[in-house]
Amino acid sequence: EEPLFVGEIGAGKVVEIPQRITNAYFDAGFELRSWTGYTPTFRADLALLGPGGESIGQDVELVGLDLEGARRAAAALRRLDGVPLQSFLRASQLPPGDREVPSVHALMEVFRAAMTCGANVGLSEPLGDAREAACCYFDALCRLVRPDARAFASLVSVREALPAIYCVEATSSFVLGKMFLRAQEYYECPDAAFRHRSFTLEEYKAWCRDEERGGEGSFDYYVKWPGFNVPSWVLDDLRGGKVGPLEAHEEALLDSVRHCEGPFYVIGTAGTDPLTLKHELAHGLYATRALYKAAVTAVLDGLTGQEVDALRERLLDMGYVDDPEIIFDEIQAYFCEGDDLGCRR
């Protein structure tokens, strides 16, 4: 097709905006909405596709894209040309930085392009914002394509970061968050309906959207939390069915630490952020090293009651459970990474 629009950005850089982009993941139509002086604005309508090229029901509407925003959105979508839907977890034909969950990260780039230029983003209900739309899109692909445990296992590596503390590392926060979600929330969800109980992903999503029950209004789990930590007894309960029937991504998590013996601790990190690793290692040490816990406790005992109350309120606002043991564990972990949580002395 002829391009919808041809224009220039910067020092003579020619940009073409297509009329339509269609691949295994997206069907996107672009429309020129207005052209005032030398400033065009565009509309883009995206259908997110599943097997058979059918819409999964999470359509996206972008209104008010400027030329650079439309260019960035089109470029992100075009990266998926020629990538089959079965490769949604990992597309080896793409450059290394774009290989893992490429369509989800492309959608995130489309949202960033729209927000940078102030375009309006319209989403299907019950999606509350762009972060939730990306998380639910990833869940939809997992549900429809149904990758097995081996596919998820190929996306993570495990190392013994410290004795009896094992670190599950992933490139994508979407992959890591999905693998850890039910184990993590079984361990320390602030709502008693989930903590130490069996639950489904959809039940947890409904709680996240219900502000009256303590949720935050939307489900953005896979981009909210950069790291995870659970003691081995939580994984024993997961393996034993106490959280509910296992999903493929959870089987992959359990398989990744199957070789670990005795009581141990598992942390998860996505990317290479040293502060996240330091934070999660502090959790592991607090749980597995009596001397470390005693030393940390001695330091925290120096906090005033007013300071402890302020730290507790800060952590509750961040979504942590109101459990004294977990609250003190989180305080020391944040302090270890250099975050004083607003407690300045």
ABEGO torsion letter per residue (X at the ends): XBBABBBBBEBGBBBBBBABBBBAABBBBBBBABBBEABBBBBBBBBBBBBGGBBAGBBBBBBGBBAAAAAAAAAAAAAABGBBAAAAABBAABBAAAABGAAAAAAAAAAAAAAAAGBBBBBBOABABAAAAAAAAAAAAAAAAGBBAAAAAAABBBBBABBGBBBBBBABAAAAAAAAAAAAAAAABABAAABGBBBBAAAAAAAAABAAAGBAGBBAAAAABABBBBBAAAAAAAAAGAAEBBBAAAAAAAAAAAABBEBBBBBBBBEABAAAAAAAAAAAAAAABAAAAAAAAAAAAABBAAAAAAAAAAAAAAGBBBBAAAAAAAAAAAAAAGBAGGBBX
